């Protein structure tokens, strides 16, 4: 599957670092609400599906809850990217969409 990347240009300033931190925290908040797994150590390269944190039904609920929490809408093409549920990719998507 071809990767679909959102284009973003983040200079890591204090404000951008705060956005990344807030995005990651929102992801973890929604994940802890949805997932029945113990979250433990989740790094930037963790894929939430492959890591067993979300199944197919949970993944749809996760996207819905995250969109509602943050007031964003993920483009449909992004949802089918094989990297979508990887923490780093998901965090960058959130930051990009919040910045639009």
ZATOR-809949 format. One record per residue (C-alpha): x, y, z; residue in three letters; residue number from 1. Coordinates in pm, 1 decimal. Last residue first. Example, Ala and Ser with C-alpha at 12.3 -4.5 7.8 and 13.67 -1.06 7.14 Angstrom:
BEGIN
        x        y        z resn resi
   1367.0   -106.0    714.0  SER    2
   1230.0   -450.0    780.0  ALA    1
% end
This chain:
BEGIN
        x        y        z resn resi
   -527.3   2425.3    970.5  UNK  100
   -305.4   2381.2   1277.2  UNK   99
   -533.2   2125.0   1444.3  UNK   98
   -517.3   1913.9   1128.3  UNK   97
   -136.8   1920.1   1119.8  UNK   96
    -99.8   1845.9   1490.0  UNK   95
   -348.1   1558.1   1467.0  UNK   94
   -181.3   1410.0   1158.4  UNK   93
    161.8   1440.1   1321.0  UNK   92
     36.5   1254.6   1629.0  UNK   91
   -116.9    979.2   1414.9  UNK   90
    207.2    928.9   1223.1  UNK   89
    415.1    919.0   1542.8  UNK   88
    170.2    687.9   1723.8  UNK   87
    133.4    435.0   1440.7  UNK   86
   -238.1    383.6   1379.9  UNK   85
   -234.2    562.1   1043.4  UNK   84
     76.2    382.5    916.0  UNK   83
   -110.3    145.0    682.8  UNK   82
   -286.5    444.6    528.0  UNK   81
   -660.0    375.1    506.4  UNK   80
   -764.0    647.7    750.5  UNK   79
   -549.2    900.3    564.1  UNK   78
   -757.2    865.2    247.8  UNK   77
  -1075.4    945.4    444.5  UNK   76
   -940.9   1282.2    560.0  UNK   75
   -939.6   1293.5    941.5  UNK   74
  -1199.0   1530.6   1085.5  UNK   73
  -1107.8   1756.8   1376.2  UNK   72
  -1284.0   1888.6   1686.8  UNK   71
  -1022.9   1740.6   1921.1  UNK   70
  -1243.1   1523.6   2141.3  UNK   69
  -1488.0   1447.0   1861.7  UNK   68
  -1218.2   1341.8   1615.9  UNK   67
  -1049.6   1131.3   1884.5  UNK   66
  -1377.2    960.3   1978.7  UNK   65
  -1464.2    874.5   1617.0  UNK   64
  -1111.5    751.0   1540.5  UNK   63
  -1104.1    534.4   1855.9  UNK   62
  -1450.9    393.3   1785.4  UNK   61
  -1339.1    286.1   1439.5  UNK   60
  -1020.2    133.3   1581.9  UNK   59
  -1212.6    -44.3   1857.7  UNK   58
  -1417.6   -227.8   1596.0  UNK   57
  -1106.4   -342.2   1406.9  UNK   56
   -909.0   -436.3   1718.9  UNK   55
   -709.7   -185.7   1922.5  UNK   54
   -417.7   -221.9   2166.8  UNK   53
   -295.8   -541.8   2000.3  UNK   52
     45.7   -403.1   1906.6  UNK   51
    -34.3   -447.2   1536.4  UNK   50
   -345.6   -231.3   1575.2  UNK   49
   -193.8     41.5   1795.2  UNK   48
    128.0     63.6   1594.0  UNK   47
    406.7    166.0   1829.2  UNK   46
    684.5    367.5   1664.6  UNK   45
    632.0    673.9   1885.0  UNK   44
    644.5    462.6   2198.1  UNK   43
    381.6    286.8   2407.7  UNK   42
    505.3    137.1   2732.5  UNK   41
    219.7      5.4   2943.7  UNK   40
   -126.5     35.9   2791.7  UNK   39
   -303.8   -245.6   2972.9  UNK   38
   -548.7   -373.0   2716.8  UNK   37
   -924.7   -303.1   2723.3  UNK   36
   -876.3    -14.5   2484.3  UNK   35
  -1137.9    259.0   2442.0  UNK   34
  -1092.8    501.5   2734.3  UNK   33
   -717.2    445.0   2758.3  UNK   32
   -689.7    505.6   2384.1  UNK   31
   -889.5    828.9   2405.5  UNK   30
   -661.5    968.0   2676.0  UNK   29
   -349.4    834.4   2499.0  UNK   28
   -439.1   1011.5   2174.7  UNK   27
   -523.3   1331.6   2363.2  UNK   26
   -186.5   1315.6   2542.3  UNK   25
     -5.0   1269.1   2210.4  UNK   24
   -178.6   1571.4   2062.0  UNK   23
   -103.3   1781.1   2371.7  UNK   22
    265.2   1684.2   2362.3  UNK   21
    291.6   1753.7   1989.4  UNK   20
    116.9   2089.4   2031.5  UNK   19
    348.0   2179.6   2323.9  UNK   18
    650.6   2089.4   2112.3  UNK   17
    511.1   2317.1   1844.3  UNK   16
    479.3   2606.5   2089.4  UNK   15
    830.5   2550.0   2231.6  UNK   14
    968.9   2545.9   1882.8  UNK   13
   1035.6   2235.7   1681.1  UNK   12
    996.4   2379.3   1334.8  UNK   11
    706.9   2190.3   1192.9  UNK   10
    643.6   2180.3    820.8  UNK    9
    358.4   1955.8    740.5  UNK    8
    258.5   1757.5    441.0  UNK    7
     14.8   1484.9    520.7  UNK    6
    159.2   1158.9    401.6  UNK    5
    -20.9    893.9    204.9  UNK    4
    185.6    577.1    204.6  UNK    3
    131.0    342.2    -89.4  UNK    2
      0.0      0.0      0.0  UNK    1
% end
